[in-house]
Amino acid sequence: MAFFVISITIILLFTLKFCCPKDEVFNLSLNLANTEIFSKSISVKKVVVQKEVLIENYFNYLDSLVHRYQPLTTYGLSEHVLVRANPWIIDTLQNTDYYRMMAKDSFVYNQKKMIALPMGNTIIIPDSSKAKKILNSFDNTRIDINIPEFKLRIYEDSVQLFEFPIRVGRDEMKYLEMSGRIQDLRTKTGKGFIINHVRNPRYVNPVNNHQYFVTKRDDGKVTKLPQIPFIETEINGLRYGQLIHPTTNPRTLGKAYSNGCIGVKEADAWVIYFYAPINTKINIRYDLSVVNEMGDIITLKDIY
């Protein structure tokens, strides 16, 4: 009887070895467990998104990956490192911009319900070599804003990576209920750092301190407000509440229109966020003399 049991066991093991290769059994077990599939490489892991992730759940999902894989890395794994190692994520989030969707004849009332991470896409957990390059890039990245030019630029060392149109603060003194005093609405100049990200911002009218949940777009349509991070700055050691954030009305770009904040397109706000982790250097200047694309020195209009 014992010989019969041993024989059956050997036959089963022999069959399993040749009929179900080791990798297939490994992946099958992960599928049955309904978990992400990852490669067996020691240095690089690949996570397959098993269920589409909406924008409203995007940050929690990325945070869960960071929490899961941080103990396995030798560097500071973060959402910013993950996304920079997977630039397709930036492209996908940029394409949730309301006006990009309207250009495709697709009206979106609630962007939070749009897909941020499609099912089946792969997210690479970078190895230490790749992560070191990304972290070094962060250390050498700076944001440059020239107020009268209405431009925000991102540089890595001396190389310009991006240039975006912006709106800036109005040349006006106004009482704001939010602060309880009359304030100069002009965007403040100086040097400083990115000090905070507000990943699920509250939209509040600073004039009356009322929160609002919908917005009227440039085309007259009303939608819910998007969930795109606000970036908080500290300038010359002071925190003015001066944010870099998306505007739902891009017609105001190129104008002194805001209550002091720097407004950008929704698609551009995603790029700026992922290139501006905490402690990224920022310089906000007011230079009227600039060099145009033709290499000529021109004088800008003095808006303040």
Sequence and secondary structure as in RCSB ss.txt:
>XXXX:A:sequence
MAFFVISITIILLFTLKFCCPKDEVFNLSLNLANTEIFSKSISVKKVVVQKEVLIENYFNYLDSLVHRYQPLTTY
GLSEHVLVRANPWIIDTLQNTDYYRMMAKDSFVYNQKKMIALPMGNTIIIPDSSKAKKILNSFDNTRIDINIPEF
KLRIYEDSVQLFEFPIRVGRDEMKYLEMSGRIQDLRTKTGKGFIINHVRNPRYVNPVNNHQYFVTKRDDGKVTKL
PQIPFIETEINGLRYGQLIHPTTNPRTLGKAYSNGCIGVKEADAWVIYFYAPINTKINIRYDLSVVNEMGDIITL
KDIY
>XXXX:A:secstr
 HHHHHHHHHHHHHHHHHHS HHHHHHHHHHHTT       SS EEEE  S EEHHHHHHHHHHHHHHHGGG SS
   HHHHHHH THHHHHHHTT HHHHHHTT   S GGGSEEE TT EEEE  HHHHHHHHHHHHTEEEEEEGGGT
EEEEEETTEEEEEEE BEE S EEEETTTTEEEE S   EEEEEEEEESS   EETTTTEE  EEE TTS EEE 
    EEEEEETTB    EEEE S GGGTTSEEESS EEE HHHHHHHHHT  TT EEEEE  SEEE TTS EEE 
    
